[in-house]
Amino acid sequence: MQISEKKRQKISEQILLLLYSKSPQALFTSQIAQEIARDEEFIKKILIQLKEKNLILMISKNPKGKAYLRRSRWRLSDGVYAAYRNHQ
């Protein structure tokens, strides 16, 4: 089943809004998928697209500096966070 580009855009907006509302906390892919009620693999594809557009940052290490093997956390980039904050 194909999802239209318009719907992908809306889901991307939901992800950005969720990350903004939880900022500065970084969320795992599974947490984002659960909040938006979508499949984790689908959300991961969208997150990677947003990362390529420099809208979000992937955090691949835990707070102690050890690299995650299968997980990654996500947060808004500083520029996007400032744009959201100034918009409101």
Backbone atoms as SQL, in Angstrom:
CREATE TABLE atoms (id INTEGER PRIMARY KEY, chain TEXT, resi INTEGER, resn TEXT, atom TEXT, x REAL, y REAL, z REAL);
INSERT INTO atoms VALUES
  (1, 'A', 1, 'MET', 'N', 0.838, -1.173, 0.000),
  (2, 'A', 1, 'MET', 'CA', 0.000, 0.000, 0.000),
  (3, 'A', 1, 'MET', 'C', 0.887, 1.242, 0.000),
  (4, 'A', 2, 'GLN', 'N', 0.603, 2.174, -0.876),
  (5, 'A', 2, 'GLN', 'CA', 1.356, 3.406, -0.996),
  (6, 'A', 2, 'GLN', 'C', 0.703, 4.517, -0.173),
  (7, 'A', 3, 'ILE', 'N', 1.527, 5.324, 0.441),
  (8, 'A', 3, 'ILE', 'CA', 1.039, 6.490, 1.160),
  (9, 'A', 3, 'ILE', 'C', 1.405, 7.709, 0.334),
  (10, 'A', 4, 'SER', 'N', 0.446, 8.586, 0.140),
  (11, 'A', 4, 'SER', 'CA', 0.681, 9.756, -0.708),
  (12, 'A', 4, 'SER', 'C', 1.709, 10.685, -0.073),
  (13, 'A', 5, 'GLU', 'N', 2.311, 11.501, -0.915),
  (14, 'A', 5, 'GLU', 'CA', 3.324, 12.451, -0.435),
  (15, 'A', 5, 'GLU', 'C', 2.716, 13.453, 0.539),
  (16, 'A', 6, 'LYS', 'N', 1.462, 13.811, 0.315),
  (17, 'A', 6, 'LYS', 'CA', 0.783, 14.752, 1.209),
  (18, 'A', 6, 'LYS', 'C', 0.646, 14.161, 2.618),
  (19, 'A', 7, 'LYS', 'N', 0.303, 12.875, 2.686),
  (20, 'A', 7, 'LYS', 'CA', 0.163, 12.220, 3.990),
  (21, 'A', 7, 'LYS', 'C', 1.519, 12.050, 4.662),
  (22, 'A', 8, 'ARG', 'N', 2.557, 11.756, 3.873),
  (23, 'A', 8, 'ARG', 'CA', 3.914, 11.666, 4.435),
  (24, 'A', 8, 'ARG', 'C', 4.327, 13.009, 5.033),
  (25, 'A', 9, 'GLN', 'N', 3.973, 14.077, 4.341),
  (26, 'A', 9, 'GLN', 'CA', 4.295, 15.420, 4.819),
  (27, 'A', 9, 'GLN', 'C', 3.600, 15.699, 6.145),
  (28, 'A', 10, 'LYS', 'N', 2.348, 15.310, 6.260),
  (29, 'A', 10, 'LYS', 'CA', 1.602, 15.517, 7.505),
  (30, 'A', 10, 'LYS', 'C', 2.194, 14.692, 8.657),
  (31, 'A', 11, 'ILE', 'N', 2.613, 13.475, 8.364),
  (32, 'A', 11, 'ILE', 'CA', 3.229, 12.637, 9.389),
  (33, 'A', 11, 'ILE', 'C', 4.560, 13.241, 9.810),
  (34, 'A', 12, 'SER', 'N', 5.311, 13.766, 8.854),
  (35, 'A', 12, 'SER', 'CA', 6.578, 14.440, 9.172),
  (36, 'A', 12, 'SER', 'C', 6.327, 15.639, 10.087),
  (37, 'A', 13, 'GLU', 'N', 5.280, 16.390, 9.810),
  (38, 'A', 13, 'GLU', 'CA', 4.926, 17.533, 10.651),
  (39, 'A', 13, 'GLU', 'C', 4.563, 17.080, 12.059),
  (40, 'A', 14, 'GLN', 'N', 3.848, 15.956, 12.169),
  (41, 'A', 14, 'GLN', 'CA', 3.492, 15.416, 13.484),
  (42, 'A', 14, 'GLN', 'C', 4.753, 15.037, 14.261),
  (43, 'A', 15, 'ILE', 'N', 5.709, 14.443, 13.573),
  (44, 'A', 15, 'ILE', 'CA', 6.966, 14.046, 14.220),
  (45, 'A', 15, 'ILE', 'C', 7.698, 15.283, 14.722),
  (46, 'A', 16, 'LEU', 'N', 7.806, 16.309, 13.880),
  (47, 'A', 16, 'LEU', 'CA', 8.495, 17.534, 14.282),
  (48, 'A', 16, 'LEU', 'C', 7.799, 18.191, 15.468),
  (49, 'A', 17, 'LEU', 'N', 6.473, 18.213, 15.459),
  (50, 'A', 17, 'LEU', 'CA', 5.727, 18.792, 16.566),
  (51, 'A', 17, 'LEU', 'C', 5.944, 17.998, 17.856),
  (52, 'A', 18, 'LEU', 'N', 5.953, 16.684, 17.747),
  (53, 'A', 18, 'LEU', 'CA', 6.199, 15.838, 18.917),
  (54, 'A', 18, 'LEU', 'C', 7.589, 16.092, 19.485),
  (55, 'A', 19, 'LEU', 'N', 8.599, 16.140, 18.617),
  (56, 'A', 19, 'LEU', 'CA', 9.964, 16.393, 19.081),
  (57, 'A', 19, 'LEU', 'C', 10.090, 17.777, 19.707),
  (58, 'A', 20, 'TYR', 'N', 9.366, 18.753, 19.153),
  (59, 'A', 20, 'TYR', 'CA', 9.391, 20.096, 19.729),
  (60, 'A', 20, 'TYR', 'C', 8.749, 20.093, 21.116),
  (61, 'A', 21, 'SER', 'N', 7.626, 19.403, 21.257),
  (62, 'A', 21, 'SER', 'CA', 6.926, 19.393, 22.539),
  (63, 'A', 21, 'SER', 'C', 7.720, 18.672, 23.623),
  (64, 'A', 22, 'LYS', 'N', 8.559, 17.720, 23.246),
  (65, 'A', 22, 'LYS', 'CA', 9.353, 16.969, 24.218),
  (66, 'A', 22, 'LYS', 'C', 10.769, 17.537, 24.381),
  (67, 'A', 23, 'SER', 'N', 11.093, 18.571, 23.621),
  (68, 'A', 23, 'SER', 'CA', 12.440, 19.141, 23.639),
  (69, 'A', 23, 'SER', 'C', 12.777, 19.662, 25.024),
  (70, 'A', 24, 'PRO', 'N', 13.974, 19.526, 25.525),
  (71, 'A', 24, 'PRO', 'CA', 15.208, 19.055, 24.908),
  (72, 'A', 24, 'PRO', 'C', 15.427, 17.551, 25.020),
  (73, 'A', 25, 'GLN', 'N', 14.426, 16.828, 25.494),
  (74, 'A', 25, 'GLN', 'CA', 14.538, 15.371, 25.610),
  (75, 'A', 25, 'GLN', 'C', 14.575, 14.738, 24.221),
  (76, 'A', 26, 'ALA', 'N', 15.481, 13.798, 24.032),
  (77, 'A', 26, 'ALA', 'CA', 15.552, 13.051, 22.774),
  (78, 'A', 26, 'ALA', 'C', 14.722, 11.783, 22.918),
  (79, 'A', 27, 'LEU', 'N', 13.973, 11.433, 21.886),
  (80, 'A', 27, 'LEU', 'CA', 13.088, 10.279, 21.928),
  (81, 'A', 27, 'LEU', 'C', 13.614, 9.143, 21.059),
  (82, 'A', 28, 'PHE', 'N', 13.396, 7.923, 21.504),
  (83, 'A', 28, 'PHE', 'CA', 13.730, 6.756, 20.703),
  (84, 'A', 28, 'PHE', 'C', 12.709, 6.605, 19.578),
  (85, 'A', 29, 'THR', 'N', 13.101, 5.916, 18.529),
  (86, 'A', 29, 'THR', 'CA', 12.220, 5.673, 17.388),
  (87, 'A', 29, 'THR', 'C', 10.938, 4.999, 17.844),
  (88, 'A', 30, 'SER', 'N', 11.044, 4.035, 18.736),
  (89, 'A', 30, 'SER', 'CA', 9.859, 3.307, 19.213),
  (90, 'A', 30, 'SER', 'C', 8.896, 4.226, 19.963),
  (91, 'A', 31, 'GLN', 'N', 9.426, 5.183, 20.723),
  (92, 'A', 31, 'GLN', 'CA', 8.570, 6.127, 21.436),
  (93, 'A', 31, 'GLN', 'C', 7.816, 7.026, 20.454),
  (94, 'A', 32, 'ILE', 'N', 8.511, 7.477, 19.414),
  (95, 'A', 32, 'ILE', 'CA', 7.880, 8.323, 18.406),
  (96, 'A', 32, 'ILE', 'C', 6.782, 7.547, 17.691),
  (97, 'A', 33, 'ALA', 'N', 7.082, 6.311, 17.314),
  (98, 'A', 33, 'ALA', 'CA', 6.098, 5.474, 16.616),
  (99, 'A', 33, 'ALA', 'C', 4.873, 5.225, 17.493),
  (100, 'A', 34, 'GLN', 'N', 5.085, 5.006, 18.767),
  (101, 'A', 34, 'GLN', 'CA', 3.972, 4.764, 19.674),
  (102, 'A', 34, 'GLN', 'C', 3.107, 6.011, 19.827),
  (103, 'A', 35, 'GLU', 'N', 3.720, 7.171, 19.951),
  (104, 'A', 35, 'GLU', 'CA', 2.968, 8.412, 20.115),
  (105, 'A', 35, 'GLU', 'C', 2.138, 8.745, 18.874),
  (106, 'A', 36, 'ILE', 'N', 2.677, 8.452, 17.698),
  (107, 'A', 36, 'ILE', 'CA', 1.995, 8.790, 16.454),
  (108, 'A', 36, 'ILE', 'C', 1.128, 7.623, 15.970),
  (109, 'A', 37, 'ALA', 'N', 1.237, 6.476, 16.604),
  (110, 'A', 37, 'ALA', 'CA', 0.460, 5.277, 16.264),
  (111, 'A', 37, 'ALA', 'C', 0.754, 4.812, 14.844),
  (112, 'A', 38, 'ARG', 'N', 2.030, 4.662, 14.535),
  (113, 'A', 38, 'ARG', 'CA', 2.474, 4.171, 13.236),
  (114, 'A', 38, 'ARG', 'C', 3.526, 3.090, 13.441),
  (115, 'A', 39, 'ASP', 'N', 3.806, 2.359, 12.375),
  (116, 'A', 39, 'ASP', 'CA', 4.790, 1.301, 12.381),
  (117, 'A', 39, 'ASP', 'C', 6.192, 1.885, 12.563),
  (118, 'A', 40, 'GLU', 'N', 7.032, 1.208, 13.365),
  (119, 'A', 40, 'GLU', 'CA', 8.384, 1.697, 13.641),
  (120, 'A', 40, 'GLU', 'C', 9.242, 1.816, 12.383),
  (121, 'A', 41, 'GLU', 'N', 9.167, 0.860, 11.482),
  (122, 'A', 41, 'GLU', 'CA', 9.980, 0.907, 10.265),
  (123, 'A', 41, 'GLU', 'C', 9.578, 2.087, 9.383),
  (124, 'A', 42, 'PHE', 'N', 8.291, 2.346, 9.289),
  (125, 'A', 42, 'PHE', 'CA', 7.812, 3.475, 8.513),
  (126, 'A', 42, 'PHE', 'C', 8.292, 4.790, 9.124),
  (127, 'A', 43, 'ILE', 'N', 8.180, 4.901, 10.435),
  (128, 'A', 43, 'ILE', 'CA', 8.623, 6.108, 11.128),
  (129, 'A', 43, 'ILE', 'C', 10.126, 6.288, 10.969),
  (130, 'A', 44, 'LYS', 'N', 10.879, 5.189, 11.013),
  (131, 'A', 44, 'LYS', 'CA', 12.331, 5.282, 10.861),
  (132, 'A', 44, 'LYS', 'C', 12.700, 5.832, 9.479),
  (133, 'A', 45, 'LYS', 'N', 11.985, 5.415, 8.439),
  (134, 'A', 45, 'LYS', 'CA', 12.240, 5.933, 7.091),
  (135, 'A', 45, 'LYS', 'C', 12.002, 7.438, 7.040),
  (136, 'A', 46, 'ILE', 'N', 10.920, 7.878, 7.656),
  (137, 'A', 46, 'ILE', 'CA', 10.617, 9.310, 7.662),
  (138, 'A', 46, 'ILE', 'C', 11.655, 10.073, 8.486),
  (139, 'A', 47, 'LEU', 'N', 12.071, 9.503, 9.609),
  (140, 'A', 47, 'LEU', 'CA', 13.088, 10.152, 10.428),
  (141, 'A', 47, 'LEU', 'C', 14.401, 10.309, 9.657),
  (142, 'A', 48, 'ILE', 'N', 14.777, 9.315, 8.896),
  (143, 'A', 48, 'ILE', 'CA', 15.999, 9.396, 8.101),
  (144, 'A', 48, 'ILE', 'C', 15.865, 10.478, 7.035),
  (145, 'A', 49, 'GLN', 'N', 14.685, 10.595, 6.422),
  (146, 'A', 49, 'GLN', 'CA', 14.460, 11.655, 5.441),
  (147, 'A', 49, 'GLN', 'C', 14.566, 13.035, 6.092),
  (148, 'A', 50, 'LEU', 'N', 14.015, 13.174, 7.289),
  (149, 'A', 50, 'LEU', 'CA', 14.103, 14.441, 8.000),
  (150, 'A', 50, 'LEU', 'C', 15.543, 14.757, 8.393),
  (151, 'A', 51, 'LYS', 'N', 16.305, 13.718, 8.719),
  (152, 'A', 51, 'LYS', 'CA', 17.721, 13.909, 9.053),
  (153, 'A', 51, 'LYS', 'C', 18.496, 14.391, 7.827),
  (154, 'A', 52, 'GLU', 'N', 18.195, 13.842, 6.660),
  (155, 'A', 52, 'GLU', 'CA', 18.865, 14.255, 5.430),
  (156, 'A', 52, 'GLU', 'C', 18.564, 15.714, 5.090),
  (157, 'A', 53, 'LYS', 'N', 17.399, 16.205, 5.518),
  (158, 'A', 53, 'LYS', 'CA', 17.029, 17.599, 5.294),
  (159, 'A', 53, 'LYS', 'C', 17.561, 18.509, 6.404),
  (160, 'A', 54, 'ASN', 'N', 18.315, 17.934, 7.347),
  (161, 'A', 54, 'ASN', 'CA', 18.901, 18.661, 8.482),
  (162, 'A', 54, 'ASN', 'C', 17.843, 19.289, 9.389),
  (163, 'A', 55, 'LEU', 'N', 16.705, 18.634, 9.514),
  (164, 'A', 55, 'LEU', 'CA', 15.657, 19.110, 10.405),
  (165, 'A', 55, 'LEU', 'C', 15.776, 18.490, 11.791),
  (166, 'A', 56, 'ILE', 'N', 16.293, 17.270, 11.856),
  (167, 'A', 56, 'ILE', 'CA', 16.457, 16.591, 13.132),
  (168, 'A', 56, 'ILE', 'C', 17.863, 16.007, 13.220),
  (169, 'A', 57, 'LEU', 'N', 18.253, 15.651, 14.430),
  (170, 'A', 57, 'LEU', 'CA', 19.561, 15.049, 14.670),
  (171, 'A', 57, 'LEU', 'C', 19.379, 13.657, 15.263),
  (172, 'A', 58, 'MET', 'N', 20.224, 12.728, 14.841),
  (173, 'A', 58, 'MET', 'CA', 20.205, 11.380, 15.390),
  (174, 'A', 58, 'MET', 'C', 21.276, 11.299, 16.471),
  (175, 'A', 59, 'ILE', 'N', 20.884, 10.803, 17.620),
  (176, 'A', 59, 'ILE', 'CA', 21.823, 10.601, 18.727),
  (177, 'A', 59, 'ILE', 'C', 22.066, 9.108, 18.821),
  (178, 'A', 60, 'SER', 'N', 23.308, 8.715, 18.595),
  (179, 'A', 60, 'SER', 'CA', 23.619, 7.289, 18.542),
  (180, 'A', 60, 'SER', 'C', 24.387, 6.801, 19.767),
  (181, 'A', 61, 'LYS', 'N', 24.547, 7.662, 20.770),
  (182, 'A', 61, 'LYS', 'CA', 25.235, 7.264, 21.989),
  (183, 'A', 61, 'LYS', 'C', 24.370, 7.586, 23.196),
  (184, 'A', 62, 'ASN', 'N', 24.525, 6.763, 24.228),
  (185, 'A', 62, 'ASN', 'CA', 23.776, 7.008, 25.457),
  (186, 'A', 62, 'ASN', 'C', 24.458, 8.122, 26.257),
  (187, 'A', 63, 'PRO', 'N', 23.846, 8.586, 27.345),
  (188, 'A', 63, 'PRO', 'CA', 24.444, 9.681, 28.113),
  (189, 'A', 63, 'PRO', 'C', 25.834, 9.377, 28.668),
  (190, 'A', 64, 'LYS', 'N', 26.176, 8.120, 28.788),
  (191, 'A', 64, 'LYS', 'CA', 27.506, 7.745, 29.277),
  (192, 'A', 64, 'LYS', 'C', 28.534, 7.667, 28.164),
  (193, 'A', 65, 'GLY', 'N', 28.120, 7.873, 26.912),
  (194, 'A', 65, 'GLY', 'CA', 29.041, 7.886, 25.789),
  (195, 'A', 65, 'GLY', 'C', 29.184, 6.556, 25.070),
  (196, 'A', 66, 'LYS', 'N', 28.437, 5.558, 25.496),
  (197, 'A', 66, 'LYS', 'CA', 28.500, 4.254, 24.844),
  (198, 'A', 66, 'LYS', 'C', 27.532, 4.222, 23.661),
  (199, 'A', 67, 'ALA', 'N', 28.000, 3.713, 22.540),
  (200, 'A', 67, 'ALA', 'CA', 27.187, 3.697, 21.320),
  (201, 'A', 67, 'ALA', 'C', 26.051, 2.683, 21.436),
  (202, 'A', 68, 'TYR', 'N', 24.870, 3.090, 20.957),
  (203, 'A', 68, 'TYR', 'CA', 23.740, 2.168, 20.862),
  (204, 'A', 68, 'TYR', 'C', 24.009, 1.196, 19.716),
  (205, 'A', 69, 'LEU', 'N', 23.668, -0.059, 19.917),
  (206, 'A', 69, 'LEU', 'CA', 23.872, -1.048, 18.870),
  (207, 'A', 69, 'LEU', 'C', 22.699, -1.106, 17.905),
  (208, 'A', 70, 'ARG', 'N', 21.482, -1.051, 18.420),
  (209, 'A', 70, 'ARG', 'CA', 20.299, -1.202, 17.576),
  (210, 'A', 70, 'ARG', 'C', 19.301, -0.066, 17.727),
  (211, 'A', 71, 'ARG', 'N', 19.605, 0.880, 18.534),
  (212, 'A', 71, 'ARG', 'CA', 18.645, 1.935, 18.820),
  (213, 'A', 71, 'ARG', 'C', 19.226, 3.284, 18.431),
  (214, 'A', 72, 'SER', 'N', 18.381, 4.254, 18.300),
  (215, 'A', 72, 'SER', 'CA', 18.822, 5.627, 18.105),
  (216, 'A', 72, 'SER', 'C', 17.760, 6.554, 18.665),
  (217, 'A', 73, 'ARG', 'N', 18.231, 7.673, 19.154),
  (218, 'A', 73, 'ARG', 'CA', 17.327, 8.694, 19.673),
  (219, 'A', 73, 'ARG', 'C', 17.342, 9.866, 18.707),
  (220, 'A', 74, 'TRP', 'N', 16.290, 10.656, 18.744),
  (221, 'A', 74, 'TRP', 'CA', 16.129, 11.758, 17.809),
  (222, 'A', 74, 'TRP', 'C', 15.729, 13.015, 18.544),
  (223, 'A', 75, 'ARG', 'N', 16.227, 14.161, 18.049),
  (224, 'A', 75, 'ARG', 'CA', 15.816, 15.452, 18.586),
  (225, 'A', 75, 'ARG', 'C', 15.871, 16.478, 17.465),
  (226, 'A', 76, 'LEU', 'N', 15.201, 17.613, 17.672),
  (227, 'A', 76, 'LEU', 'CA', 15.219, 18.678, 16.687),
  (228, 'A', 76, 'LEU', 'C', 16.606, 19.295, 16.604),
  (229, 'A', 77, 'SER', 'N', 16.993, 19.730, 15.424),
  (230, 'A', 77, 'SER', 'CA', 18.244, 20.476, 15.301),
  (231, 'A', 77, 'SER', 'C', 18.034, 21.851, 15.933),
  (232, 'A', 78, 'ASP', 'N', 19.116, 22.504, 16.295),
  (233, 'A', 78, 'ASP', 'CA', 19.027, 23.781, 16.992),
  (234, 'A', 78, 'ASP', 'C', 18.311, 24.849, 16.157),
  (235, 'A', 79, 'GLY', 'N', 18.600, 24.891, 14.866),
  (236, 'A', 79, 'GLY', 'CA', 17.968, 25.877, 13.989),
  (237, 'A', 79, 'GLY', 'C', 16.465, 25.683, 13.885),
  (238, 'A', 80, 'VAL', 'N', 16.033, 24.444, 13.775),
  (239, 'A', 80, 'VAL', 'CA', 14.596, 24.151, 13.676),
  (240, 'A', 80, 'VAL', 'C', 13.904, 24.467, 14.994),
  (241, 'A', 81, 'TYR', 'N', 14.558, 24.143, 16.119),
  (242, 'A', 81, 'TYR', 'CA', 13.963, 24.453, 17.417),
  (243, 'A', 81, 'TYR', 'C', 13.782, 25.961, 17.568),
  (244, 'A', 82, 'ALA', 'N', 14.781, 26.744, 17.172),
  (245, 'A', 82, 'ALA', 'CA', 14.688, 28.200, 17.270),
  (246, 'A', 82, 'ALA', 'C', 13.575, 28.729, 16.365),
  (247, 'A', 83, 'ALA', 'N', 13.427, 28.163, 15.178),
  (248, 'A', 83, 'ALA', 'CA', 12.368, 28.601, 14.268),
  (249, 'A', 83, 'ALA', 'C', 10.988, 28.313, 14.864),
  (250, 'A', 84, 'TYR', 'N', 10.810, 27.129, 15.457),
  (251, 'A', 84, 'TYR', 'CA', 9.525, 26.791, 16.092),
  (252, 'A', 84, 'TYR', 'C', 9.254, 27.739, 17.259),
  (253, 'A', 85, 'ARG', 'N', 10.280, 27.987, 18.073),
  (254, 'A', 85, 'ARG', 'CA', 10.115, 28.847, 19.250),
  (255, 'A', 85, 'ARG', 'C', 9.744, 30.270, 18.820),
  (256, 'A', 86, 'ASN', 'N', 10.383, 30.800, 17.795),
  (257, 'A', 86, 'ASN', 'CA', 10.087, 32.160, 17.326),
  (258, 'A', 86, 'ASN', 'C', 8.717, 32.236, 16.662),
  (259, 'A', 87, 'HIS', 'N', 8.275, 31.148, 16.068),
  (260, 'A', 87, 'HIS', 'CA', 6.978, 31.127, 15.398),
  (261, 'A', 87, 'HIS', 'C', 5.835, 31.204, 16.402),
  (262, 'A', 88, 'GLN', 'N', 6.061, 30.655, 17.586),
  (263, 'A', 88, 'GLN', 'CA', 4.998, 30.623, 18.585),
  (264, 'A', 88, 'GLN', 'C', 5.057, 31.866, 19.373);
